[in-house]
């Protein structure tokens, strides 16, 4: 059995933005799970959902990739109907659509 990687939440505030942004540990783990481990690995992506307060955005869920996405080594396009279903599902849980995530091709794989 492979060892599980544990991730901590990641928070930051950009200089020109008034809100703090926190990515929960599960989001960091989900996105990192799709890193490219070989030279020919394809990009992956999906949507980010969370909560937005007066001065803090918390990214709580990362969805995707979807089986009908169009991934390539240096390109990624999410399948719009799959993405829209994810948006509706997360909205029903009280989470708002925050944006997209996708992995870029890595020059040096792990």
C-alpha positions, 0 to 999 in steps of 0.5 A: 500500500502506498503511503498517503500524502498529508496536506495542510490548508494553504492561505494567502493574501495577494498585494492588490486583493483585500480578501484572504484566500484559503484552500482547504487541505482536501482541495490541495490534496485533490489538485496535487493528486493530478500532478504529471508524474511522467513526461507524457502525462496530460493536463487535468482540471476542474472547478473550485467551490467554496464560501465567500465572506466579507474579507475571506474566501475559503475554497472547500471543494475541487471537482474534476477532471471529468471523463469527457474532458479534452486533456493533452500534454500542453492543453486542457479543456473541461467538458462544459456539461460535466462542469455545469452539473458540478456547479449545480451539485455544489450550489445545492450544497450551499457552495459558490463557484469560485473558478477553474483549476488546471495543472500545467505541463511540468518540465521536471516530473517527480 
